Amino acid sequence: AQTFRLVDGKDYCVPYAFTAATVENTRSFATAGSLYTVCLPYELNVPAGATAYQLSERDGNQLVFTAVTGKLEAMQPYLIKTASANVTLGTDIQQQIPASGGNTFGKEKNAPGFTMRGTFDYLTNAEAHSLGAYLMQSDNKWYPAPAHVEAASIPAFRCFLLQKGGANARALTTELVDDLTGVETIRTIDADGN
């Protein structure tokens, strides 16, 4: 194919692997300075105006994510921090696009007691809650998926965290480690557990 167009949030249903010269993705990140989760079925260079991170370790209830340079691998879970508005996820790297093959989940990244996983299918709130998934919220913290809150679902091409032994922490903070500029910590105070 000359162009493969990935429609954000739609389940990934590709029965056969194929080669694409370019990939268009309808998802864009509108807000500068925010964190987003991504897991894509194709590789791309770290987008201009953004920094990509992968889960690397755990420090108590704080998860450490380390900056990734160069290419983002297909099927890997990442955090993307935008430095500017309207960052996009398209690429002109010619590559083999894999068949979905019934795979709901991408590859995993592990830290002691936690796994970060991407999904290629929409997961309902009931599915997210039954998995014990932690979801990234707008305050850049991870919260357990509450029961019976339909908005607390996981669209396709997003990531979530799993804690070994089930969701025990009320919230998890994120520390971003950038090799070029040192450590940037995003901290919030969880006063009421919401």
N, C-alpha and C positions, 0 to 999 in steps of 0.2 A: 504494500500500500504506500502511496505517496504520503498521506496524512492519516494518522489514527487520532480520532477525537474522543477523548474521555469525558463523559458527562458526569459532573460532580454529584455524588450522593446516590447515583444509580448503581445497582448491584453489578459486579463485574462478571459478565457472562460472555466469554470468548471461547468457543468450542475448539478452535485450532490455533496453534502458534503461527505467527506470521511475522514478516519483516516490515518495518515501517521506517520511512525516511525521516519523518518528523512526527511529533506528538503534540497535539493541542489539548489543553485541559481547561475546562470551563470554570474551575475554581480560582479565585483570586483572593488575596488577603488585603482587605480594605484599610485596616487600621495599623498605623506605624507603631512600633514598640510592643506589639502584642505577641503572645506565643500561640502557635497552632500545632496540631498534631497531623502528620501525614504518613501514609504508607502507600506507595504507588507500584503498579506492576511494570514499571519501566525505569531505566536509569536516567539521571539528568545531572547537570552541573548544579552546584549550589546556586540558587536563583540570585540574580543581581538585586541588591537592596535587602538582602536577608542573610542570616547566619543559621546553619543547621547544626543540631546537636543530637547525640545518641546517649542513651542511658549508660553510665559507666560504673557508678558505685552508689552506696548508701551510707549516710551518716545520721543515725537515729531515725527520726521521722522526716529527714531531708534527703531527697534524691539528687544525685549529682549527675549532670549531663555535660559531656565534653564536646567541644566544637569539632565539626567534621569539615575538612577542606576537600576541594576537588569534586569528584562525582559522588552522588548519592546512589547507592545500590538499589536495584529493583527489589521489591517485596520486603524491605527493611523499614522498621518503625523509626521515625525521627520527630524531633521538635524543630519548628522553624520560628525564629524570632525575626520580625520584620523591622528594618530600619527606615523604610519608606512605605508609602501607601501603594496599593495596587500591584503587589508582587504576584507574578504568575508562575505556573508550574509546567509550561510547555518546554519542549526541547527539540533541537535539530540533530540530535545524535542518532544516526541510523542504527537500528538494533532489532533483535528478535523480541517480539512481544509474546509472553507466554500464554498458553491456554489456561483458562481458569481451573479446569479439571475438578470442579467441585470443591476447591479450596476456599473456605471462608476466611481463613487467617493467613497472614503473611508470616515472615520469619519473626523470631523473638530475640530481644536483647534482655540479658539478665543482670541483676545486681543482687547482693545478698537479701534473700527474702522476697524479692519482687521480680516480676517479668513485665516487660513492655511488649505489647502485641498490637499489630495492625489488623484491620479487617477489610475485606473486599466486598462484603455484603452488609446491608443495613441490619443492625441489631436492635430489636425493640427494647423498651424499658424493661420488660419482664426478663428478656434474655440477658441484658446487661446486669440486672440485679441478681439473677440466678448464678451468673458467673462470678459475682463478687467484684465486678469491675470498678476501678476508680476512673473518674472522668475529669479531664482538664476543664476548669471553669474560667470565667473572664478575669478573676483575680489571680490567675496563674498558679492556683493550687489544685491538687487532685483530691476529689471527694468521692466517697463510695456512692454508687448509683442507688438512689432511694427507690423504694417500691412504690408503684402506682403513680409515678410522675412521668407521663408519656414524653414530655420534653427531654427527659434524661435518658435519651437513646443514643446510639452511636451510628452515625451515617457511614456509608462506605468510604474507604480511603482515609479513615481516621485511626487513631491509636487509643489504647486504654492500658491501664496497669492492673495487674493481678498480684495480690499478696498471698504468699504461700500460707496456707492455713485459713484463708478467708479474710475478708475486710475487717481489720481490727482497729486501725487508726481512724480518727475522725477526719483528719485532713493531712496531706503531705505537702511540704514546701519543695520548691525547686531551686537548685543552685546551678547556674550556668558557668562553665569554666571555658574561657576563651584563651587559647595559647598565646594570642597576640597581646591581649590587654589585661590579663590576669583574671581575677574572679569577680563575677558580677552575681550578687545574690538578690533574689526576689523573696522578700519575707513579708508575711502578713500575720496578724494576730487573730487567732481563732477564739473569740471570747464566748460565743454561744453555741458552737458546734454546727452551725448551719453552713 
